[in-house]
Amino acid sequence: MARSITGKICRGGGVQRIRFTHTYEDIISVENLLAAWREFVKGKRKRNDVQEFERHLMQNILRLHDELSAGTYRHGGYEHFKISDPKPRDIHKASVRDRLVHHALYRKLYPFFDRTFIADSYSCREGKGTHKAMNRFRDFAYKVSKNHTRTVCILKCDIRKFFASINQQVLMKIVERYIPDERVRALVSIIVASFCSTPGVAQIGLPLGNLTSQLLVNIYMNEFDQFVKHKLKAKYYIRYADDFVVLSHDKKHLLKTLPYMEVFLRDTLKLEMHPNKVSISTFASGVDFLGWVHFPDHRVLRTATKKRMFRRMAEASGNEQVATSYRGMLSHGNARKLLAQNYKSHIKVGG
């Protein structure tokens, strides 16, 4: 019988903590590997490496299960390539068999860890995302302003080289607090240690491209989220990946709060804020957050986001899927004129 994903409450040192109760056998079972395959393969069936693995699917899954069961599984290397989204990013793609292991592990870890996250963490979580984060930002600004009757100040920060700076030792210590099964922790460690962001510098970084990385950075940053919410008592705090904001009517309070955040990130998580991306501004002057510039009564698309959209639309001329994607994005701000003027051939406004 499958165990509950909700875990159990443990009392150690007077602190209550939910513990992960799935076993290693739950994760590596053929049933879970097959379920993970069905999720992984969506939208990828035309890829050569996926087709090659699927050609002998059961044989490959049984072999993978046997290796995991015997403790002989070893993670392979990564294929490296670059994308611009919008800035250049290094992507590292694991083999199909390794990504299948990532999915099998993720299927069990995500439902558990998601319960431990704060409500206002919005990256790579079911039912969250950029649009929900922007709407929450607007709601917070309305509350802080007391119905637009007082000034709203916003502290906006960005973490420098986020994925590439994750300290693997710190990450595993966090994971160990939640997962009692040594074999589950060992599997997480194998995946984490399969990558280093700087050649010759071990135990630093997580690869952009791994499904597990999306969850692991949220586990890592949850330490910061809890600190900001419960130690610093920041009621109006939102984080999306490495971007976060704190809203207040008191600029001096934000200035006093900032050093505590910097120290926690540096000393506890071994991270640094980007020196050129820390600012305090008023809502009335416009706040650049998640690709949009936000004002009290509207939000407009950031200039860089607009240019990137123009370029991609030109490159994908006639591609309805791309057009639909941007139509959805533009529906969340003041962009109807932009749609009408620039994309009549691709997008029907309000369609």
GIFEN-V85917 format. One record per pair of residues at least 6 apart in sequence whose C-alpha atoms are under 8 Angstrom apart, sorted by the first residue. I is the first residue (numbers start at 1). J is the second residue. D is the distance in whole Angstrom. If there is no record, write none. Layout:
{{I:J:D} {I:J:D}}
This chain:
{{2:22:8} {2:26:7} {3:21:7} {3:22:6} {4:21:7} {4:22:7} {5:20:7} {5:21:7} {5:22:7} {5:108:7} {5:111:7} {5:112:6} {6:18:8} {6:20:7} {6:21:8} {6:111:8} {6:112:6} {6:115:8} {7:18:6} {7:19:5} {7:20:5} {7:21:5} {7:22:8} {7:112:7} {8:17:8} {8:18:5} {8:19:5} {8:20:7} {8:21:7} {9:16:6} {9:17:6} {9:18:5} {9:19:6} {10:16:6} {10:17:5} {10:18:6} {10:19:7} {11:17:7} {17:178:8} {18:116:8} {18:178:7} {19:177:8} {19:178:5} {19:179:6} {19:180:7} {20:109:8} {20:112:7} {20:178:6} {20:179:5} {20:180:7} {21:179:8} {21:180:8} {22:108:7} {23:181:7} {23:184:7} {24:181:7} {24:183:6} {24:184:5} {25:69:8} {26:32:7} {27:33:8} {27:104:6} {27:105:6} {27:108:7} {28:65:6} {28:68:7} {28:69:7} {28:104:7} {28:105:8} {29:65:7} {30:61:7} {30:62:7} {30:65:7} {32:104:6} {33:61:7} {33:65:8} {33:100:7} {33:101:7} {33:104:6} {34:61:8} {35:104:8} {36:100:6} {36:103:5} {36:104:5} {36:107:7} {37:100:6} {37:103:8} {39:103:8} {40:99:8} {40:100:7} {40:103:7} {41:50:7} {44:50:7} {45:51:6} {49:96:7} {50:96:6} {53:60:7} {53:96:7} {53:97:8} {64:73:7} {64:97:8} {67:73:5} {74:190:7} {75:98:6} {75:190:7} {75:191:7} {75:194:6} {76:94:7} {76:95:7} {76:98:7} {76:194:7} {77:94:6} {77:95:8} {77:194:7} {77:195:8} {78:92:5} {78:93:5} {78:94:5} {78:95:7} {79:92:5} {79:93:5} {79:94:6} {80:90:7} {80:91:6} {80:92:5} {80:93:6} {81:90:6} {81:91:5} {81:92:7} {82:88:7} {82:89:6} {82:90:5} {82:91:6} {83:89:5} {83:90:7} {83:91:7} {86:305:8} {86:308:7} {90:208:7} {91:207:7} {91:208:5} {91:209:6} {92:207:6} {92:208:6} {92:209:5} {92:210:8} {93:209:6} {93:210:7} {94:209:8} {94:210:7} {99:210:7} {99:211:8} {102:191:8} {102:210:7} {102:211:6} {102:212:6} {103:211:7} {103:212:7} {105:212:8} {106:211:7} {106:212:6} {106:215:8} {110:215:7} {113:219:7} {114:125:8} {117:218:8} {117:219:8} {117:222:6} {118:222:7} {118:225:7} {118:226:7} {120:133:8} {120:237:7} {120:238:5} {120:239:6} {121:225:8} {121:238:6} {121:239:5} {121:240:6} {121:241:8} {122:128:5} {122:129:5} {122:130:7} {122:132:7} {122:133:6} {122:238:8} {122:239:6} {122:240:5} {122:241:8} {123:129:6} {123:130:7} {123:218:8} {123:239:8} {123:240:5} {123:241:5} {124:214:6} {124:215:7} {130:240:8} {130:290:7} {131:332:7} {133:238:7} {133:240:7} {134:289:8} {134:290:8} {136:238:8} {137:238:7} {138:296:8} {140:236:6} {140:247:7} {141:152:7} {141:247:7} {141:283:8} {141:296:8} {142:148:6} {142:296:8} {144:150:8} {144:152:6} {144:247:7} {144:248:6} {144:249:6} {145:151:6} {145:152:6} {145:249:7} {148:296:8} {150:249:7} {151:249:6} {151:282:7} {151:283:7} {151:284:8} {152:247:7} {152:248:6} {152:249:5} {152:250:8} {152:282:6} {152:283:6} {152:284:8} {153:247:6} {153:248:5} {153:249:6} {153:250:7} {153:251:6} {153:280:7} {153:281:6} {153:282:4} {153:283:6} {154:245:7} {154:246:6} {154:247:5} {154:248:6} {154:279:8} {154:280:5} {154:281:5} {154:282:6} {154:283:7} {154:287:8} {155:245:5} {155:246:5} {155:247:6} {155:254:7} {155:278:7} {155:279:6} {155:280:4} {155:281:7} {156:243:7} {156:244:6} {156:245:4} {156:246:7} {156:277:8} {156:278:6} {156:279:5} {156:280:6} {157:243:6} {157:244:6} {157:245:6} {157:273:7} {157:274:7} {157:277:6} {157:278:5} {157:279:7} {158:242:6} {158:243:5} {158:244:7} {158:273:6} {158:274:6} {158:277:6} {158:278:7} {159:242:5} {159:243:7} {159:271:7} {159:272:6} {159:273:4} {159:274:5} {160:271:7} {160:272:6} {160:273:5} {160:274:5} {162:242:6} {162:271:8} {163:205:6} {163:206:5} {163:207:7} {163:208:7} {163:217:7} {164:196:8} {164:197:5} {164:198:8} {164:204:7} {164:205:4} {164:206:6} {164:207:7} {165:197:8} {165:204:6} {165:205:5} {165:206:8} {165:270:8} {165:271:7} {166:204:6} {166:205:5} {166:206:6} {166:217:8} {166:269:8} {166:270:7} {166:271:7} {167:203:6} {167:204:5} {167:205:6} {167:269:7} {167:270:7} {168:192:7} {168:193:7} {168:203:5} {168:204:6} {168:205:7} {169:203:7} {170:269:7} {171:216:8} {171:219:8} {171:220:6} {172:185:8} {172:189:7} {174:219:8} {174:220:7} {175:185:7} {175:219:8} {176:185:7} {179:185:7} {192:206:7} {193:203:6} {195:203:8} {195:205:7} {195:206:6} {195:207:7} {196:202:6} {196:203:6} {196:204:5} {196:205:5} {196:206:7} {196:207:8} {197:204:6} {197:205:5} {197:206:7} {197:207:7} {198:204:7} {198:205:8} {206:213:6} {207:213:7} {217:241:8} {218:241:7} {220:269:8} {224:264:7} {224:265:7} {225:239:8} {228:234:6} {228:237:8} {228:261:7} {229:235:6} {229:237:7} {232:257:7} {234:246:7} {236:246:6} {236:247:5} {236:248:7} {237:244:7} {237:245:6} {237:246:5} {237:247:7} {238:244:6} {238:245:5} {238:246:7} {239:245:7} {246:254:8} {248:254:7} {251:280:8} {254:280:8} {262:272:7} {262:273:7} {265:271:5} {265:272:6} {265:273:8} {266:272:6} {281:287:7} {283:294:7} {283:295:6} {283:296:6} {284:295:6} {284:296:6} {285:295:7} {286:293:6} {286:294:5} {286:295:5} {287:293:5} {287:294:5} {287:295:7} {288:294:6} {288:302:7} {291:301:6} {291:302:5} {291:305:6} {292:299:6} {292:300:6} {292:301:5} {292:302:5} {292:305:8} {293:299:5} {293:300:5} {293:301:6} {293:302:6} {294:300:7} {298:333:7} {298:334:7} {299:333:5} {299:334:6} {300:333:6} {300:334:5} {300:335:7} {301:330:8} {301:333:7} {301:334:8} {301:335:7} {309:326:8} {313:322:7} {313:323:7} {316:322:7} {317:346:7} {318:346:6} {319:346:8} {320:346:7} {323:346:6} {323:347:6} {324:347:7} {327:339:8} {327:347:7} {327:349:8} {330:336:8} {330:339:8} {336:349:7} {339:347:7} {339:348:8} {339:349:6} {340:348:8} {340:349:6}}
